Amino acid sequence: MGLKIAGQIEKVNGKELSYREFVERYMEKNQPVVLTGLMDDWRACKDWVTLNGQPNLQFFTTHFGKSRVQVADCGGREFTDQKRVELSVSEFVDQWREDSVPEGRNGSTHVVRGKPLLYLKDWHFVKEYPEYIAYTTPLFFCDDWLNLYLDNYRMHKDPDIYSGNNEISCSDYRFVYMGAKGTWTPLHADVFRSYSWSANVCGKKRWFFLSPSHSHLVFDRNKKSCVYNIFDDVDETKFPSFNKVIWLECIQEQNEIIFVPSGWYHQVHNLEDTISINHNWFNGYNLFWVWDLLLRDYNEAKEYIEDIKDICDDFEGLCQRNLAANTGMNFYDFLIFLAHMSLANLVHLCKVFRGTENCVWSLSPMAQQLTFNLTSIQKIALKMKATEELTRNYRFHLDFRDTLDDPEFGKLCSVLGRTYEQIHKQQRFDCQTKEGSINAIRDLNIIGTCTSQDCTNPEDLVKFIDHAIVYLRGIYGEENV
């Protein structure tokens, strides 16, 4: 039985779309879209592509050939993903050339000349080559808290979890993908249930999308296992609802960018030799997706080892370590991330406040954005507070006053400020230096007047945000915030 296709993904000229329109039509509504016209000045589109539109493999061998990368075997499965091997870029390119797909070959076949097709995935190119500016992140995707945070902090604070070579302590979520015609990615929803964007530098992809409201249809009876390949002969006994699925389809051409919203399951096939740039990211609009996933995965991790609870000296700690290993972060990591981001947003809200002479400061787009962000964080902290396991003592301590003096936090604040300055086109908003951004919150003494000057649990964070908003309201009046 063939797949049921119900519609196409909307395609929009990105040059004719404002940031506010993108937020209202796609980000807030969690709807996918293909954007055109945003890659014209990318260096990658010149260096990485030959004159006839093919991947410039020689360029990669010459300039990046010694890099070690993860390569997926498209013909092999390991648990819920494809098998991975590690190769140098030069080794990968040599095999790509050796196994070039003959014209007219069926793109759904994952083996050629007896060898599996290999797909380079999750190459942390930006981190490895920071001085080579291959592209500029489009404005629509710049409000990226995940990568901003990881540019300055480790995701994992627990020394029992973190090690320099441990892949769960991921350096960032900005990737390059490279694959020949016929390579593919199995059905999945993105890490952390983040947003993602994927730009085709060259080649063509075929996407199949399933909305979050229908994602249960691709799971087994126990809601534990998801269909791996939608083109397999899916076992209707194991996946009884799969034949009810109605898919959205999209053909993504060269120089097009697709926005993948949170929780949308998708399977992707390269119809031509393809190079793409991909980011995972989240911000105030989709934080609740991240928390919902963490809570679900925590409950599964806890259930899996429930039988050793009575003999385990630190059962909760083991659950959190397993959660970090399986999901990429745990409750502690997420809370300290939220604490840093709430303080960074408050730093800039205070700067907007201090730099505005009239009493309608809170009506500026910048102030509204920052207030929305703080409110979104507070809502998640309230959900975390209501979770029984989070009422116990946390294993970290964040002093808000000391954090203001942290050079890494200063860098985070500067980039966040420049991002919102660009988004809201407020050239007056000077956030070029750490001192310029942070002095305002010190001058207003918001932290010094708060009873929760340290963050050790979700309740501390809720109280801190409450105090900050009330404090600012009290200066100019309740109606102005």
HELIX and SHEET records of a PDB file:
HELIX    1   1 GLY A   14  GLU A   16  5                                   3    
HELIX    2   2 TYR A   19  PHE A   22  1                                   4    
HELIX    3   3 VAL A   23  MET A   27  3                                   5    
HELIX    4   4 ALA A   44  ASP A   47  1                                   4    
HELIX    5   5 LEU A   57  PHE A   64  1                                   8    
HELIX    6   6 VAL A   89  GLU A   98  1                                  10    
HELIX    7   7 PHE A  125  GLU A  128  1                                   4    
HELIX    8   8 LEU A  139  PHE A  141  5                                   3    
HELIX    9   9 TRP A  145  LEU A  150  1                                   6    
HELIX   10  10 VAL A  191  ARG A  193  5                                   3    
HELIX   11  11 PRO A  212  VAL A  218  5                                   7    
HELIX   12  12 PHE A  242  LYS A  244  5                                   3    
HELIX   13  13 LEU A  287  TYR A  304  1                                  18    
HELIX   14  14 GLU A  306  ILE A  311  5                                   6    
HELIX   15  15 PHE A  315  THR A  327  1                                  13    
HELIX   16  16 PHE A  331  ARG A  354  1                                  24    
HELIX   17  17 TRP A  361  LEU A  363  5                                   3    
HELIX   18  18 PRO A  365  LYS A  385  1                                  21    
HELIX   19  19 GLU A  388  THR A  391  5                                   4    
HELIX   20  20 PHE A  400  LEU A  404  1                                   5    
HELIX   21  21 PRO A  407  HIS A  424  1                                  18    
HELIX   22  22 LYS A  434  LEU A  444  1                                  11    
HELIX   23  23 PRO A  458  TYR A  476  1                                  19    
HELIX   24  24 GLU A  478  ASN A  480  5                                   3    
SHEET    1   A 5 LYS A   4  GLN A   8  0                                        
SHEET    2   A 5 ILE A 246  GLN A 252  1                                        
SHEET    3   A 5 LYS A 205  LEU A 210 -1                                        
SHEET    4   A 5 TYR A 265  ASN A 270 -1                                        
SHEET    5   A 5 TRP A 184  HIS A 188 -1                                        
SHEET    1   B 9 LYS A  11  ASN A  13  0                                        
SHEET    2   B 9 VAL A  33  THR A  36  1                                        
SHEET    3   B 9 GLU A 256  VAL A 260 -1                                        
SHEET    4   B 9 TYR A 195  CYS A 202 -1                                        
SHEET    5   B 9 THR A 274  TRP A 281 -1                                        
SHEET    6   B 9 ARG A 174  GLY A 179 -1                                        
SHEET    7   B 9 LEU A 118  TRP A 123 -1                                        
SHEET    8   B 9 ARG A  68  GLU A  78 -1                                        
SHEET    9   B 9 ASP A  81  SER A  88 -1                                        
SHEET    1   C 2 VAL A 111  VAL A 112  0                                        
SHEET    2   C 2 LYS A 115  PRO A 116 -1                                        
SHEET    1   D 2 LEU A 398  ASP A 399  0                                        
SHEET    2   D 2 ASP A 454  CYS A 455 -1                                        
END                                                                             
